[in-house]
Amino acid sequence: MRCKSRDVRRAVSFAVIAFFGNAACAQCTPGWIPMGQTGFSSFVMDAMEWDRDGPGPQEPVLCLAGLFAASPAIHGIATWNGSTYSGIGTGISGGPGTCYTAAAMPNGDLVPAGSFPNANGTPNTNGIARWSGSWSALGVGMVSGSEVFCSAVLPDGRLVVGGNFNNMGGSMSQSLAVWNGSVWSPLGGLNNGPPPVERVDVYDLLVLPNGDLVIAGYFLYSGTTFVNHTLRYNGSAFVPMAPLLDDPGDWEVKGVNDLCLMPQGSGYEFAAAVSYQVQPNPFVTASVMAYNGSSWSGIGTPFGAQFNSAVNAVAALPNGDVIAGGSFTTPATKIARWSGGAWHPMGAGVDSSVQALHVRPNGELVVGGSFTHADGQLSRYWARWGGCPVCDGTDFNGDGLFPDTADIDDFLSVFSGGACSTGGCGDVDFNNDGLYPDTADIDALLSVFSGGACL
């Protein structure tokens, strides 16, 4: 497409003038899309995209994990194609249990994990199993009573899992372990200091764009190094990271429940759902904190009391707005949106706790948890928020200057097969509709650039 670059740029030069002369595009207001009777029978704990054939031609599908059952073949893990559910094999079965997480491997295999007894009776699949057209074990599974809460795949294809366990596949591993394709190994040496030993929980794992892994949960130390509930791993070693700070007043960091990537150009690498507590008072409050690579700062008030109860999940929309979900009732009911320098309700919210948030490639937000109603309408255990196109930010080249014409120049260069001047450009699917490169992305870029709507 490089030979078309000059023509594309000339056409867009005229379009820029037209858009700046008319920025009064109709605005779309996103809202709730409840699932009605087509929801599940019990809690949804995780949501993710699953590319079932890895590098093959199939489009990714939405994968949901939890405690639910919808049929004998849909138990604990399922996919949604926009209208119907599909099971994965005959699901996670064998008795009561929960699938808390699922990881998509590079070749398209899926690894669900949680606290379930087995996958369709397959030996050594208690708590973790692999689907590759049939169920199989990863080593010898977990010790009974253990739990996996989160999982992530490193750039080299290794699988990392976190949770509450002290043995993974026969290897002594304190709540964090890595699978290299044949054996499990411990990672991190997490602990809460000298005995009496408190429970160690790893609640989330997040792979950053540079390949580093951020580990979060309820732990104070890695070995003898004080880390205060977060830890960073570059694939071969742990690297320094500023620990979370307690409130100078009474609030003490209790732990971290979830992490999310922040959009490129936001000034932050990731955000965290942080729980605070005044000892020995059992009352918990929460804040959403953001890390910029060297220090933490609050999204809103800096410590302790943004939310009057736990924040279980966080997510960032492509435009930079941050979503928090949990059990809180202030500043909103169970789910809130950070936009324009404040936290705002999202309609009437949901009627019980939010456990999972996931932003789809088209910008739609998937919300899962223990609720049965969203915005006052029946929506059994999961719902969607969207209905409008969601565009990327206008800092396409990631230089921190936006909106400026350099972003348009770099977008058109990448769109036509050329180079990015900064080496850090985003993708050309600007309107996140899954179709690229197409002229709709140029139209959307120019509309947003000139203060209009995402098209």
C-alpha positions as CSV (number, residue, x, y, z in Angstrom):
1,M,0.0,0.0,0.0
2,R,3.0,2.3,0.2
3,C,2.5,3.6,-3.4
4,K,-0.9,5.0,-2.3
5,S,0.5,7.1,0.5
6,R,0.7,10.4,-1.5
7,D,-2.9,10.1,-2.8
8,V,-4.2,9.2,0.7
9,R,-2.4,12.2,2.2
10,R,-3.7,14.6,-0.4
11,A,-7.3,13.4,0.1
12,V,-7.0,13.7,3.8
13,S,-5.5,17.2,3.6
14,F,-8.8,18.4,2.1
15,A,-10.8,16.3,4.6
16,V,-9.0,17.9,7.6
17,I,-10.2,21.3,6.4
18,A,-13.7,20.0,6.0
19,F,-13.8,18.5,9.5
20,F,-12.3,21.5,11.2
21,G,-15.0,23.5,9.5
22,N,-17.7,21.2,10.8
23,A,-17.1,19.5,14.1
24,A,-20.8,19.2,15.0
25,C,-21.1,15.4,14.5
26,A,-23.9,13.6,16.3
27,Q,-22.7,12.2,19.6
28,C,-23.6,8.7,20.7
29,T,-24.2,8.1,24.4
30,P,-23.1,4.6,25.5
31,G,-25.3,2.6,27.8
32,W,-26.1,-0.8,29.3
33,I,-26.9,-3.8,27.2
34,P,-28.4,-6.2,29.7
35,M,-28.4,-10.0,28.9
36,G,-32.0,-10.6,30.1
37,Q,-32.8,-14.3,30.5
38,T,-29.8,-15.3,28.4
39,G,-27.4,-14.9,31.3
40,F,-26.0,-17.6,33.5
41,S,-27.0,-19.6,36.5
42,S,-24.3,-18.2,38.8
43,F,-21.3,-15.9,39.1
44,V,-19.1,-14.8,36.2
45,M,-15.5,-14.3,37.5
46,D,-13.5,-13.5,34.4
47,A,-13.8,-12.5,30.7
48,M,-11.2,-12.5,27.9
49,E,-10.7,-12.8,24.2
50,W,-9.8,-16.2,23.0
51,D,-8.2,-16.7,19.5
52,R,-9.1,-20.4,19.1
53,D,-6.7,-21.1,16.2
54,G,-3.8,-18.9,17.4
55,P,-2.2,-17.4,14.2
56,G,-5.0,-18.9,12.0
57,P,-7.8,-17.1,10.2
58,Q,-10.6,-17.4,12.8
59,E,-11.6,-14.3,14.7
60,P,-11.3,-14.3,18.5
61,V,-14.4,-14.9,20.6
62,L,-15.4,-13.8,24.0
63,C,-14.6,-16.4,26.7
64,L,-16.4,-16.3,30.1
65,A,-15.3,-18.2,33.2
66,G,-17.0,-18.6,36.6
67,L,-19.2,-20.8,38.8
68,F,-22.1,-21.0,36.3
69,A,-23.7,-23.8,34.4
70,A,-26.0,-23.3,31.4
71,S,-26.2,-26.9,30.1
72,P,-24.2,-30.1,30.6
73,A,-21.7,-28.9,28.0
74,I,-21.5,-25.3,29.5
75,H,-20.1,-25.6,32.9
76,G,-17.6,-23.1,34.3
77,I,-16.2,-22.0,31.0
78,A,-18.0,-20.9,27.8
79,T,-17.8,-18.7,24.7
80,W,-20.2,-16.1,23.4
81,N,-20.5,-15.2,19.7
82,G,-22.9,-12.3,20.2
83,S,-26.1,-14.3,20.2
84,T,-25.4,-17.8,21.6
85,Y,-23.2,-19.7,24.1
86,S,-20.9,-22.6,23.2
87,G,-19.3,-25.0,25.6
88,I,-15.7,-26.1,25.6
89,G,-15.7,-29.8,25.5
90,T,-18.1,-30.8,28.3
91,G,-16.8,-28.0,30.5
92,I,-15.3,-28.0,33.9
93,S,-17.1,-30.8,35.7
94,G,-16.7,-33.4,38.4
95,G,-18.4,-31.6,41.3
96,P,-18.7,-28.1,42.8
97,G,-16.0,-25.7,41.9
98,T,-15.2,-22.4,40.2
99,C,-13.2,-21.4,37.2
100,Y,-11.6,-18.1,38.2
101,T,-9.5,-17.5,35.1
102,A,-8.5,-18.7,31.6
103,A,-5.3,-18.1,29.6
104,A,-5.1,-18.3,25.8
105,M,-1.9,-19.9,24.7
106,P,0.0,-18.7,21.5
107,N,-1.1,-21.8,19.5
108,G,-4.8,-21.3,20.4
109,D,-5.0,-23.8,23.3
110,L,-7.0,-22.6,26.3
111,V,-6.0,-23.1,30.0
112,P,-8.8,-22.6,32.5
113,A,-7.9,-22.6,36.2
114,G,-9.6,-22.2,39.5
115,S,-10.7,-24.5,42.3
116,F,-12.6,-27.2,40.3
117,P,-12.1,-31.0,40.9
118,N,-11.3,-31.9,37.3
119,A,-12.1,-31.2,33.6
120,N,-14.6,-33.8,32.5
121,G,-13.0,-36.5,34.7
122,T,-9.5,-36.1,33.1
123,P,-6.8,-37.2,35.6
124,N,-4.6,-34.6,37.2
125,T,-6.7,-31.7,36.0
126,N,-7.9,-30.6,39.5
127,G,-7.7,-26.8,39.5
128,I,-6.0,-26.4,36.1
129,A,-6.5,-28.0,32.7
130,R,-5.6,-27.5,29.0
131,W,-8.0,-27.6,26.1
132,S,-6.6,-28.4,22.7
133,G,-9.6,-30.2,21.2
134,S,-9.7,-32.4,24.2
135,W,-8.8,-32.0,27.9
136,S,-5.3,-32.8,29.2
137,A,-3.2,-32.1,32.3
138,L,-0.3,-29.8,33.0
139,G,1.9,-32.0,35.1
140,V,0.1,-33.6,38.0
141,G,-2.2,-30.7,38.9
142,M,-2.7,-29.0,42.2
143,V,-3.0,-30.2,45.8
144,S,-6.6,-30.5,46.9
145,G,-7.9,-27.3,48.5
146,S,-5.6,-25.0,46.4
147,E,-6.9,-22.2,44.2
148,V,-5.7,-20.4,41.1
149,F,-7.1,-16.9,40.8
150,C,-5.2,-15.5,37.8
151,S,-3.0,-16.4,34.8
152,A,-1.0,-14.8,32.1
153,V,1.2,-15.8,29.2
154,L,4.7,-14.4,28.9
155,P,6.1,-13.3,25.5
156,D,8.2,-16.4,25.3
157,G,5.0,-18.6,25.7
158,R,5.5,-19.6,29.3
159,L,2.3,-19.7,31.5
160,V,2.3,-18.0,34.9
161,V,-0.4,-18.7,37.4
162,G,-1.2,-17.0,40.8
163,G,-3.5,-17.8,43.6
164,N,-3.5,-19.5,47.0
165,F,-1.4,-22.7,46.9
166,N,1.9,-24.0,48.2
167,N,2.4,-26.8,45.7
168,M,2.0,-26.7,41.9
169,G,2.5,-29.9,39.9
170,G,4.7,-31.4,42.6
171,S,6.8,-28.2,42.9
172,M,6.8,-26.2,46.2
173,S,5.5,-22.9,45.0
174,Q,4.1,-20.1,47.3
175,S,1.0,-18.9,45.3
176,L,3.0,-18.1,42.2
177,A,4.3,-20.6,39.6
178,V,5.4,-20.8,36.0
179,W,4.9,-23.6,33.4
180,N,7.5,-23.9,30.7
181,G,5.7,-26.5,28.6
182,S,6.8,-29.5,30.6
183,V,7.4,-28.7,34.3
184,W,6.2,-26.3,36.9
185,S,8.7,-24.1,38.8
186,P,8.2,-21.6,41.7
187,L,8.5,-17.9,41.2
188,G,9.0,-15.0,43.6
189,G,9.3,-16.5,47.1
190,L,6.2,-14.5,48.2
191,N,5.6,-14.1,51.9
192,N,4.2,-11.9,54.6
193,G,7.2,-11.8,56.9
194,P,8.2,-13.9,59.9
195,P,5.8,-16.4,61.4
196,P,3.0,-16.7,62.2
197,V,2.6,-16.9,58.5
198,E,-0.4,-15.1,57.0
199,R,-2.1,-16.4,53.9
200,V,-0.5,-15.3,50.6
201,D,-2.8,-14.6,47.7
202,V,-1.9,-13.5,44.2
203,Y,-5.0,-12.0,42.6
204,D,-3.8,-10.6,39.3
205,L,-1.1,-10.9,36.7
206,L,-0.6,-8.3,33.9
207,V,1.7,-8.4,31.0
208,L,2.9,-4.9,30.0
209,P,3.6,-3.9,26.4
210,N,7.3,-4.3,26.9
211,G,6.8,-7.9,28.1
212,D,7.3,-7.3,31.8
213,L,4.9,-9.1,34.2
214,V,3.3,-7.2,37.1
215,I,2.2,-9.5,40.0
216,A,-0.4,-8.2,42.5
217,G,-2.2,-9.5,45.5
218,Y,-1.9,-9.8,49.3
219,F,1.7,-10.2,50.1
220,L,4.4,-8.0,51.7
221,Y,7.7,-9.6,50.7
222,S,9.5,-11.3,47.8
223,G,12.1,-13.2,49.7
224,T,13.4,-10.5,52.1
225,T,12.6,-7.6,49.8
226,F,9.6,-5.4,50.9
227,V,7.3,-5.1,47.9
228,N,3.9,-4.2,49.6
229,H,1.6,-6.2,47.4
230,T,3.1,-5.6,43.9
231,L,6.0,-7.1,42.1
232,R,7.6,-6.8,38.6
233,Y,9.3,-9.5,36.6
234,N,11.1,-9.1,33.3
235,G,11.0,-12.7,32.2
236,S,14.3,-13.7,33.9
237,A,14.6,-11.6,37.0
238,F,12.6,-9.3,39.3
239,V,13.2,-5.6,38.7
240,P,12.9,-2.7,41.1
241,M,9.5,-1.1,41.5
242,A,8.2,1.5,43.9
243,P,6.1,-0.1,46.6
244,L,2.6,1.2,47.3
245,L,2.5,3.8,50.1
246,D,0.3,3.8,53.2
247,D,-1.8,6.8,53.8
248,P,0.1,9.3,56.0
249,G,-3.0,9.2,58.3
250,D,-4.6,5.9,59.4
251,W,-5.1,4.0,56.2
252,E,-2.8,1.0,55.6
253,V,-2.5,-0.8,52.3
254,K,-4.3,-4.2,52.7
255,G,-3.7,-5.6,49.2
256,V,-4.3,-5.3,45.5
257,N,-7.3,-7.0,43.8
258,D,-6.8,-6.2,40.1
259,L,-4.7,-4.5,37.5
260,C,-5.3,-3.0,34.1
261,L,-3.2,-1.5,31.3
262,M,-3.6,2.2,30.7
263,P,-4.0,3.6,27.2
264,Q,-0.8,4.6,25.3
265,G,-0.1,8.3,25.9
266,S,-1.9,8.4,29.3
267,G,1.3,8.9,31.2
268,Y,0.8,5.7,33.2
269,E,1.7,2.1,32.6
270,F,-1.1,0.5,34.6
271,A,-3.7,1.0,37.3
272,A,-4.4,-1.0,40.4
273,A,-7.5,-1.6,42.6
274,V,-6.0,-1.1,46.1
275,S,-7.7,-2.0,49.4
276,Y,-7.1,0.0,52.5
277,Q,-7.9,-0.8,56.2
278,V,-7.5,0.9,59.6
279,Q,-6.2,-1.8,61.9
280,P,-7.8,-3.5,63.7
281,N,-11.1,-2.2,62.2
282,P,-12.4,-4.7,59.7
283,F,-13.9,-2.0,57.5
284,V,-12.2,-1.8,54.1
285,T,-12.1,1.1,51.7
286,A,-10.5,1.3,48.3
287,S,-8.7,3.6,45.8
288,V,-7.7,3.2,42.2
289,M,-3.9,4.0,42.0
290,A,-1.9,4.4,38.8
291,Y,1.8,3.6,38.2
292,N,3.9,5.6,35.8
293,G,7.0,3.4,35.8
294,S,8.6,5.0,38.9
295,S,5.9,6.1,41.3
296,W,2.2,5.8,42.3
297,S,-0.5,8.4,42.3
298,G,-4.2,8.3,42.9
299,I,-6.9,8.5,40.2
300,G,-9.0,10.9,42.3
301,T,-8.2,11.2,46.0
302,P,-4.8,9.7,46.6
303,F,-5.5,7.4,49.5
304,G,-8.0,5.2,51.2
305,A,-11.4,6.6,50.7
306,Q,-12.4,7.0,47.0
307,F,-14.7,4.0,47.5
308,N,-16.5,2.9,50.7
309,S,-15.9,-0.8,50.0
310,A,-13.7,-3.1,47.9
311,V,-12.9,-2.5,44.3
312,N,-12.5,-6.0,42.8
313,A,-11.8,-5.1,39.2
314,V,-10.5,-2.2,37.1
315,A,-10.4,-1.5,33.3
316,A,-9.4,1.3,31.0
317,L,-11.3,2.3,27.9
318,P,-9.5,3.3,24.8
319,N,-10.3,7.0,25.4
320,G,-8.5,6.9,28.8
321,D,-11.6,6.7,31.0
322,V,-11.1,4.2,33.9
323,I,-13.8,1.8,35.1
324,A,-13.9,0.5,38.7
325,G,-16.2,-2.4,39.8
326,G,-16.7,-4.0,43.2
327,S,-19.0,-4.0,46.2
328,F,-19.0,-0.3,46.9
329,T,-22.1,2.0,47.1
330,T,-20.2,5.3,47.0
331,P,-19.4,7.1,44.7
332,A,-21.7,4.9,42.6
333,T,-23.5,1.6,42.9
334,K,-21.0,-1.3,42.3
335,I,-19.5,0.3,39.2
336,A,-18.1,3.8,38.4
337,R,-16.4,5.6,35.6
338,W,-13.5,8.1,35.9
339,S,-14.0,10.8,33.3
340,G,-13.4,14.5,33.3
341,G,-11.6,14.5,36.6
342,A,-14.3,12.8,38.7
343,W,-15.9,9.4,39.4
344,H,-19.4,9.1,37.9
345,P,-22.2,6.5,38.1
346,M,-22.9,4.3,35.0
347,G,-26.7,4.5,34.8
348,A,-28.2,2.8,37.9
349,G,-25.3,0.4,38.1
350,V,-25.8,-3.2,39.1
351,D,-27.5,-4.8,42.1
352,S,-24.6,-6.9,43.5
353,S,-20.9,-7.1,43.4
354,V,-18.8,-6.8,40.2
355,Q,-16.0,-9.3,39.9
356,A,-14.7,-8.9,36.3
357,L,-14.2,-6.2,33.8
358,H,-13.0,-6.7,30.2
359,V,-12.7,-4.2,27.3
360,R,-13.3,-5.9,24.0
361,P,-11.4,-4.9,20.8
362,N,-14.4,-2.8,19.6
363,G,-14.3,-0.8,22.9
364,E,-17.4,-2.6,24.4
365,L,-17.1,-3.2,28.2
366,V,-18.0,-6.7,29.6
367,V,-19.0,-6.7,33.2
368,G,-19.3,-9.9,35.3
369,G,-20.1,-10.7,38.9
370,S,-22.8,-11.8,41.3
371,F,-25.5,-9.4,40.1
372,T,-28.7,-10.3,38.4
373,H,-29.8,-6.8,37.2
374,A,-28.0,-4.0,35.3
375,D,-29.5,-0.6,35.2
376,G,-32.6,-2.0,36.7
377,Q,-33.1,-4.6,34.0
378,L,-32.7,-8.4,34.2
379,S,-29.1,-9.4,33.3
380,R,-28.1,-12.6,34.9
381,Y,-24.5,-12.4,36.2
382,W,-23.0,-10.5,33.3
383,A,-23.9,-7.5,31.1
384,R,-22.3,-5.2,28.5
385,W,-21.8,-1.4,28.4
386,G,-21.4,0.2,25.0
387,G,-23.4,0.5,21.8
388,C,-21.2,3.3,20.5
389,P,-18.0,3.2,18.5
390,V,-15.0,3.7,20.8
391,C,-12.0,5.3,19.2
392,D,-8.3,5.3,20.2
393,G,-6.9,8.5,21.7
394,T,-5.5,11.3,19.4
395,D,-1.9,10.8,20.6
396,F,-1.4,8.2,17.9
397,N,2.4,8.4,17.9
398,G,2.7,8.4,21.7
399,D,4.8,11.6,21.9
400,G,2.7,13.2,24.6
401,L,1.6,16.0,22.2
402,F,-2.0,15.8,21.1
403,P,-3.9,16.6,19.1
404,D,-1.2,17.8,16.6
405,T,-0.7,17.2,12.9
406,A,2.2,14.9,13.6
407,D,-0.3,12.3,14.8
408,I,-2.2,12.6,11.5
409,D,1.1,12.4,9.5
410,D,2.2,9.3,11.4
411,F,-1.3,7.7,11.2
412,L,-1.3,8.1,7.4
413,S,2.3,6.8,7.1
414,V,1.5,3.6,9.1
415,F,-1.9,3.3,7.3
416,S,-0.1,3.3,3.9
417,G,2.5,0.8,5.0
418,G,5.2,3.3,6.0
419,A,7.1,4.0,9.2
420,C,6.2,5.6,12.5
421,S,8.4,8.7,13.2
422,T,8.4,7.9,17.0
423,G,8.6,4.1,16.8
424,G,5.7,4.0,19.2
425,C,2.6,4.4,17.1
426,G,-0.7,2.6,17.8
427,D,-2.6,0.4,15.4
428,V,-4.5,1.8,12.4
429,D,-7.9,0.3,13.6
430,F,-8.6,3.7,15.1
431,N,-12.3,3.1,15.5
432,N,-11.8,-0.5,16.9
433,D,-14.3,-2.1,14.5
434,G,-12.0,-5.0,13.6
435,L,-11.7,-3.8,10.0
436,Y,-8.4,-2.3,9.0
437,P,-6.9,-0.6,7.1
438,D,-10.1,1.1,5.9
439,T,-11.1,4.6,5.2
440,A,-13.6,4.5,8.1
441,D,-10.6,4.7,10.4
442,I,-9.4,7.9,8.6
443,D,-12.9,9.4,9.0
444,A,-13.0,8.5,12.7
445,L,-9.5,9.9,13.3
446,L,-10.4,13.2,11.7
447,S,-13.7,13.5,13.5
448,V,-12.2,12.9,16.9
449,F,-9.2,15.1,16.1
450,S,-11.5,18.0,15.3
451,G,-13.6,17.5,18.5
452,G,-16.4,15.4,17.0
453,A,-17.7,12.0,17.7
454,C,-16.1,8.6,17.2
455,L,-17.5,7.3,13.9
